[in-house]
Amino acid sequence: MRAVDLIAKKRDGGELKKEELEFLIKGYVSGEIPDYQMSAFLMAVFFSGMSFAEMATLTRVMMYSGDTFDLSSITGVKVDKHSTGGVGDKVSLILAPLVASAGVPVPMVSGRGLGHTGGTLDKLESIPGFTTGMDGKRFIDQIKRIGVAIIGQTDNFVPADKKLYAMRDVTATVESIPLISGSIISKKVASGADSFVFDVKTGTGAFMDTEDRARELAHSLIGVMKELGKKSMALITDMNQPLGRAIGNSLEVIECIESLKGNPPSDLREICMELGMRMLLLGERAATLEEAAGILQERWASGAALQKFQEMVKAQGGNPDIIDNPSLLDVSPDRKDLTSSRDGVIAGFEAREIGNVCMLLGAGRATYDAPIDYGVGLICHKKIGEVVKKGEPVFTIYHRGGKSLREAEKRLSQAVIISDNLVYPPKLIKSEIQ
């Protein structure tokens, strides 16, 4: 078997067999297949696509390239959630403890922010002492004890994905839906969960900028899960504006704490409820969406979800006092309002650019090993469809001693669209894919 023959087969639209894909991926991870041949293979996949059977095989090979977690000793159906990323997306910090407080175990292996999107791990690590590094035994023990854990990848957790993603990043093949699906699902299934809910975002702040592309990815994710014998659902959700009001690590943690205390922005509450309801269905905790909604509403209102969040923070080494004293979080004292230059209605945002501005301020990173500033970011005071007066704040910029402030103001002002006409807010939940 030769790599060049398999590259040609895929280039010409052929379907690769199990042993052929194993040969390619295992050979690349071991160093026997060079970067230039894997680069050619990835481009062949980009143009020719893959069948669900091929994607399932690719996922399995990637998944078993390193450590996996066996959660069979944990009682109940374990359910995880994955978001394709956006601006101000702090859903996991609310959703995981909320669902766990309702009796569904939530094992979550999350990622860091890169580019315009924020990362769940970065937000959590803005909590003093919080650690996202955890071996399999501690991960399992924590889920048994409190029902939830959010951790990062270990060095030997799906190493094939790390190596393939790095190659995709420099070969213009990141957007390939088969490769996206394999990357997401290999990590999620390796974490040991039984069922999955996907939040596939679409809009100006999403990787899938059109609904058609978002649906294509959702169908791909669910199709591969079926091939692997796993249950899953997907929601297509709007990412044409920041989710909630806060963008930036400490600022988003504070918003999550306030939300769990009963003061969430309406869009953040809606998406947490909709995803959570489906997690309860898959976790066999509720038989209908209505029953699931009732359970989650009670858990949220009673403070049980907030308590579960505090338990998770304490279990992972974080300071639980942040619940009552959010000032313990690092938030820059340097801030400046970006005000509206005219009267009107907020008609839209370039949400990706808003995320890029946060990265410019220091809240995000351009490379995986770049340092970040937990205390900078933005508060978005106005959302699409809301009236704004001249001189009224649209954003508050949390900067660090003026670093990149002037450029941030310029780019933010260009990322806001103001109209004289009535504008309706976008529908948050676009559709559901099963």
N, C-alpha and C positions, 0 to 999 in steps of 0.2 A: 504494500500500500504506500502510495506517494502523495505528499501534500499537494503537489502541483496538479495531479489528476483530480483530486477532490475539489480544488479551487476552480478548475475548468468545468467540472460537473455542475457546481453551484452557479457559476457564471452563466452557464447555458440553460439554467432553469430546472436542473435536475433535483431530485429529492435525495438527500443523504441518508444512508442507513445508520442505525445505532452505532455499529462498530466504527463507521467512518467518522462520525462526530466525536466519538470517544478518542479516536486516534489523533484528531486535530487538537482538541482541547487539552487532553492529557499531555500530548507532545509539546504544546506551547508552554504549559505550566512548568514542565520539567526542563525546558530550554532546548529540546531537541528540534523543535520547529522555530525558525527565526522570526523576528519581528516583521520582516518584509513579506513573508508568506502569510502570516496572520493578517497583516494589513490588507493584502489582496483578498483574502477570504472574507473579511468583514465588509469590504466594498462590494463583493459579489453578493453577500446577503442583503446589503443595503438596496441593491437594484433588483435582485431576484426574489427576495422574501423567503419565508419558510412556512411549511405546513405546521399545524398544531402538533403533529407527532414529532416533527423535527425540533420544534421549540421545547416540547416536553423533554426530549432526550438531552438537548443542550442544557436545559435547566437542571436535570438530574446530575449530569456530569459536573457542572459547575458546583452544585450543592455538595456533592460528595468529594470535592477536591480538598476538603479540610474538615475541621470539626463541625459536628452538628449537635443539637441539644435534644435529648430524649425526655419529653415531658409526660410520658405515659404513667408515671407514678402520681401525677397530680389529678385529683378528682375533677370531673366535669369536662365540658367541651371548651378547649382553649381557643380564644378568638383574638385575632390581631387586626390592626387597621393600617393601611398605607396610603399616604397622600403623595401625589406626583409633584407637590411643591408649589409654593407661591409666596406672596408678600404678606407678612403679618399672620402667617398660618401657625397659630399656637394651639391648634385643636387637640393634639395628643396630650398636652399637659392637663387638659380638662377631661377629655374623653376617657383616657385610660383609668384614672381613679373613679370616675363616675360609673363606668361599666363594671369595674371591679367591686364597687360598693353595692352593686345590684346582684352580686353572686356569680359573675362570669369571670374566670381567670383570664388575665390579659398579659401575655408575654410579648414584649415589644423590643425588637432590635432596630434602632433608629440610626440616622446619619447626621452628619454635620452640614452646615450651610456651605454653598459654593456659588459664587456669582451673585445674582440678584435674589436668590431664595435663602431664607433663614433655615437653620438646622435645629431640630429638637434637642440634640445633645448640647449645642452651644447655649441654648436657653436654660437648660437645666444646670449646666455648669456655671452659670452666672450666680447660682445659689451658693453661698459660702460653704465649702466642704463637700458639696455634692459630687459623687463619683459615678461615672458611667462605665468604668472599667470593671468587669466582673467575670469570673470563670463560671463554667456550667453548673457546678455544684451550688455555688452561692445564688446564682440566678434561679435555679429550681427551688432551693430552700426558701427564698424570699417570696416566690409566687405561692408556695404552699402556705406560708405564714400569713401574708397579707393580701395575696391575690393579684398583685401587679408588680412589674419591674420594667423599667425602661433603660436599656443599656446600648452600648456601641459594639461594633465588630471587634472581636479579638484578632490577634495577628494571624491566626490560622483558621479564621472563620470565612469560608468561601473565598480562598485566595485566588481562584480562577477569575472571579468577578473583578477583584481589584486589578489584576493584570490586564484583563480584557478591557475594562473601563478606561484604564490609562491609555491603551492603544486606540480605543474609539475616540477619545478626547483629542487626539492629535491626527486623526485620519478622517475627520468630518463624517463620522458614522454614528455619532451619539443619537441622532434622531430616528434611527432604524427601529421600528416597532418590535420586530422579533427580538432584537438585541436588548431593547428596553425591558421587554417582558421577561426575558431570561435573567437579566440582572436583578430586577425587583423580586421575582418569585423565588429564585435560588436562595436569596438571603432570608426571605420570609418563611419558606418551608423549612429551611435549615434551623430556624429558631424553635421549631417544634410545635407550633400552633396547629390546630385542626382545621379552622375555618378563617376566612378573611373577608374584610370589607375594604374596598378600594374607593378612595376619593380622587377622581380624575378631574383635574382642573382645566378650564379652558378660558381664554381671554388674553388681554394684553400683558398680564403678569404670569402667564402659564407657559410651560414648554409646548403644550398642545394649544396653539393659538386659535384654532377653529374647532367648532363642535364636532365636525365630521372626523377630524383627526383624534379628538378626545374619545369619541365613540369607538373608533377603530382600535385604539389602545385598550379601552375597557373590554371590548369583545375578545381581544387577544389575551389579556390577562385572565379572563374568566375561562376562555377556551383551554388555555394551558393548565389552569387549575383542575378543570374537568379531566384532562388527560392524566393528571397526577392523582386523581381520586379525591380531590379536595373540594369542599363547598366554598362558594364565594359570591359576593354581590358587588356591584359598583354603582356609585352615584357620579354623574357628571355635574360639576359645580362651577359657579362663576368665579373668575379671578380677573375681573376687569377693574377692580379696586382693592385696596388693602382689606384684609379680613379683620374685623374689629377696628380699634382705633390706634393701637400701639404697634410700632415696627421697631425692632431692636431688642436685644436679649433681656436685660433686666426689666425694661419697660413692659415687655410682653409677659414676663413672669408676674409682675404686679397686676396686670390686667387679668391674668388667669386667677389670681388669688381673689381679686374683687368679684370676678365672675362666679367663682365657686361660693362666695359669700352671698350671692343672690343679686348681683348687679352687673349682669353681662350685657354687652352690646347685642342688639337683636339678631344681627347676622351670625355672630359667634354662637349664641344660644341655639339658633335654628339648625346650624350645621352639626353641632355636637349632639343635639337631640336626634336628628335624622340618621346620622351614622350610628349613634348608640342604640337606637331602636332596632336597627338591622343586626347589630352585634348581639343583642339579646335574643333575636330570632334564631340566629345561627348557633348561639350558645345554649339553645333550648331552655332559656329562662322565661320566655314568653311565647305564646302561640300566635298572637296577632300584633300588628304595629300599634294598635290602640292600647293593648295590654302593656306592651313595652313602654309606650309613652307615659302611661300612668306610673309605672315602676320608677322610671328615670326622674320624672317630676317630683315624686316623693323623696327619692334619694338626694336630689339636688336641694329641695326646699328644707329638708330636715337637717342639713349639714353633714350628712353621711359621706357625700362625695368630697367635701372639704377635709373631713377627718382622714379619709383614705389618702388624699394627696399629702397631708401632713405625715402620715405613717410612711409613705413611700420616701419622702424627703429624709426623714429620720433614718430609715433602714439603709439608705444609700449614702449616709454620712453627712447629709446636709443639715443646716441649722433650721430646726422646725420653728424657731421664734419668728421667722420671716412672715408667718401667717398673721400674727398680731402686730408685727413691727416691720413692714416692708422697707423702712428706711435702712435696714441692715443690708439691703442690696445696693450694689454699686450703681448709682445714677449720677451722671455728670451734673454739677450745679450750673454749668454754662448752657444757657438756652436762649433762643431767639425765635420770635414769631415771624412766619411768612404770611403776610396779609394780602387780601384780595385787592387788586388794582381797580375793581369796578363792581357795581351791583350786578346781580344775575343769579343764575341757577347752575350748580355744578352739573355739567353735562357728561363728563368723563375724565378718566385719568390714563396716563401711560404708566400702568402699574409696574411694569418691568423697570422703568426708569426710576421710579420711587425706590425700588429695591436696590438699584445701582447707586442711588444717592446715599442710602444707608451704608453700603459697602465703602463708598468714598469717605464717609465720616469715620469709618473704622469698625462698624458693627458687623461687617461681613468680610469675606476673604476671596481673593482671586485664585489662590492655590490652596490645596488642602492643608499645608503646613504653615500657612500664614497666621500670625497672631491676630486676635480680635479684641476690641474694646467693648466690654459688656455694658458700659454705662451710657453709650451714645445711641442715637436713633431718632425716631420721629413720633409725634402724636398727630393723627389725622383728625381734625375737628369737623370736617364736612365730608359728606358722602354724596354719591350721585343722586340727583333729584332734590337736594337740599338747597334752600335759598342762602345766598351769601351777600353781605353788604360790603361796600368799599371800606377798606381799612380793618375788616374783621379777619381774625386769624383763620387760615386754612390749615396750616401745619405749625406745630412747634418743633423747632430743630434743637435737639440735645447734642451739642458739640463738645469738643475737648479743647478748651483754650483757643478757639477760633480755627482749629485745623480744618482746612477745606471748606470753611463756612461760606465764603463768597461764591465758590463754584456750586456748592450745594443749593444755595438760594436761587441761583440762575437756572440750574437744571430742574429744580422743583417747580419753579414758576412756569416753566415750559411744559411740565408734565400734567398741568391742570387745565381742563377745558371748561370755560364758562360760557353759558348761553343766555340769551334774552328770553328764550321760550321755556315753556313747561317741559320738564324731563322726568320720565318715570324711572325709578330705580330698577336695575336689572333683577331678574328672577334668580335667586341664589341656587336653587336645585333645578337644574335643567332637565334631567331625565334619570331614569334608573335602568341599569342593565343587569340581567340575571342569566 
